[in-house]
Each structure stands twice: as C-alpha cells, then as structure tokens.
Amino acid sequence: MKRLFFFLAFIILTTAAIAQPSFVDYQKSYPRVATAMRGKEDTLRRQFEKAGLAWPVKQMYIRSFKYDSQLEVWVRNSNKEPYKLFKTYKVCALAGGMGPKRMEGDYQVPEGFYYINEFNPKSSYHLSLGINYPNPSDRVLSDSLKPGGEIYIHGSCLTVGCIPIQNNQIEELYVLAAHAKNMGQDFIPVHIFPVRYNNRKSFEYFARTTKDDQDLQRFAIKIKEVFDFFEEKKKLPLITINKKGEYIVM
C-alpha cells in the first residue's frame, strides 16, 4: 500500500512538472507577445546563426547611453565566453538631462546598474520591460519618501523618464529577454550611462554641462569604471555599494 502511495505521488508530481508552462509559453498566452514571437523569432534565429551564436539566446546584457540616444544588446552563449554586440537601437525620445534619477517627478532617466524585474505584455506603451529602480544605491542617495519608480524600456516612442524605442524594436527586445529568462537568466543586467565615454563629442558635452556640479561628475566617473571594464574584457564586473550608497567595482 505504501509503495502504491509513493508511486501515485510520483506520477502526480511528474505530471504537474510536465504540465508546467515555460516562461515563453506563458508570455505567448498574451496576444501582443504571441504576435511578436511569430513575427520576430525566425529572423532573430537567422541573425544569431550568422553571428555564430546559439539560438535561443542564453544570456544577454543591455546598456544604454542617454546623450547618445542608444540602447545596445549584447549576448553570449555561456559564462565562459565574452559578450558580443548583437544590435544597437536608437532611443527615440529623452526626458530630463545628465545625472541620475533622485526623486519622483524629476523626469530623469536613471543612471547606474539595474536588471529587468518585470515583463509587461499589456503595456500602454505596446510592450515594456521594467528595471529595478530604485536599486540599493538609489535607496540611499534618492529622496527617502518619494524616490520614484516604474521605469521601463518600452515602445511607442514617448517618455517621461523611461527608455523608449520603436514598437518593432521593443518586440525584438522583449522576445530576446523572454527567451533569456526562459533559459535561466533571472537577472538580465541593464546599465545606463549618461554618455558614451569613448565618444569625444559626447564626453565633451558631459564635461560642459556638469562643470559646476562636482558631485555629478564624481558619480559619472565612478560608473565609468564599469564601462571601462566591459570595454576591455567584454564581461561584467561584480558591483556592490558602500554605506554611502556609492558604487564599488570589485
């Protein structure tokens, strides 16, 4: 009798595991995502093959440059490989200026180191991927009562402090991120910089606009360490914060 009980329990648990939908399957239950998957997957698969990458995407990294209005997508097959640049999208609208987000309603796009923490298949802005602002650093340095929130990479080319791209581009990005999560990447990093530091025109613009704000300059130079590390190694460093909320690159 006991053997029968354990056998039935095993069958029930195994059946439940088999019936469990994958993250991609769950996302496909939303019409907008299902349409994006049908329209983008084959093209993305061919582009991956051409780049010598395995499909579906295993790991991805997103970085964006505010002044340069660019959003890059980097991918790799495993932890042992360097990231490869897959695509660069144009950020099609911008709110605020140089510097991190520090309070609700300041219209600033955050600057710093984040990860995707939400997939919104029913977004008012076509599709959207949330980032975890405020992060631990922001919670120390931003307004303690109203730091703001609900920051997304999204479509519709409108913004009051998010990162908007065209609808066909957010469809691609959403499909890539869904597959990466489905393959086990629970924390897809998103790094946001004020400028592309290796672009002379961009860096000179930053220097001019922040010449009277030493705190802002120190913050930007500190996060530049991560930009420099990645440019050299095509891998991401370990990033933590100190008691003052300042980023520390390990």
SULJO-V616084 format. One record per pair of residues at least 4 apart in sequence whose C-alpha atoms are under 6 Angstrom apart, sorted by the first residue. I is the first residue (numbers start at 1). GAP is how many residues later the second one is. Records with the same first field share a line. If there is no record, write none. Layout:
I=GAP, GAP
This chain:
10=4
11=4
21=4
23=159
24=154
28=5, 6
36=4, 135
37=4
41=4
45=10
48=5
49=4
57=123
58=19, 122, 125
59=16, 17, 121
60=14, 15
61=12, 13, 128
62=10, 11, 128
63=8, 9, 127, 128, 129
64=6, 7, 128
65=4, 5, 128, 129, 130, 131
66=128, 129
67=128
69=21, 22
70=19, 20, 21
71=17, 18
72=15, 16
73=13, 14
74=9, 10, 11, 12
75=8, 9
76=7
82=152, 153
83=151
91=73, 74
92=65, 73
93=64
95=12, 65, 66
96=11, 12
98=96
100=10, 11
101=7, 8, 9
102=40, 45
103=39, 40, 43, 44, 45
104=42, 43, 44
107=53, 54
108=53
109=52, 53
111=81, 82
112=79, 80
113=78
114=18, 75, 76, 77
115=16, 17, 72, 73, 74, 75
116=14, 15, 72
117=13, 14, 15
118=11, 12
119=10
120=8
121=6
123=4, 5
125=29, 30, 31
126=29
127=27
128=25, 26
129=23, 24
130=21, 22
131=20, 21
133=16
134=4, 5
137=108
138=4
140=105
142=5
143=4
151=11
152=10
153=10, 11
154=10
155=9, 10, 11, 12, 15
156=11
157=7, 8, 9
170=4
180=5
181=4, 5
195=7
197=6
207=4
230=4, 5, 6
238=12
239=9, 10, 11
240=7, 8
241=4, 5, 6, 7
242=4
